[in-house]
Amino acid sequence: MSKRDLSAVGRFADRMREKLRENEHKPHWADCSPTWLLDRLFDEANELRDELRDSQDAGAVARECADVANFAMMIADVVGGLPGVTQDVVECADCVRWTARIKLLEARLDSIVSTATR
């Protein structure tokens, strides 16, 4: 897999996470049937088709793509196709905390460097 491929997958996963965060107020998908989730996936695919037809907004298209992908992921999770999700959640939460700390340190370092180079 090329670096470009890895980068695209990472950026797309970020879009998926953004969409999930926007909908955190809704009930969790674990209690949904795969058939209901599939119906929602089709609804989202129709929204994606409409966005492609009616819009030139690449960001809006990407958000609709993330919606479709999220419902596919939810189906995979509900049917048991994502073993180890519970452990992944713990590890992911740790990664999020460390990523936030690293970004904070990077910002501080940038500030120090810019001050030193003035």
Summary of the structure (lengths in Angstrom):
residues: 118
radius of gyration: 18.3
end to end distance: 41.3
largest distance: 60.7
contacts: 260
relative contact order: 0.09
helix: 82%
strand: 0%
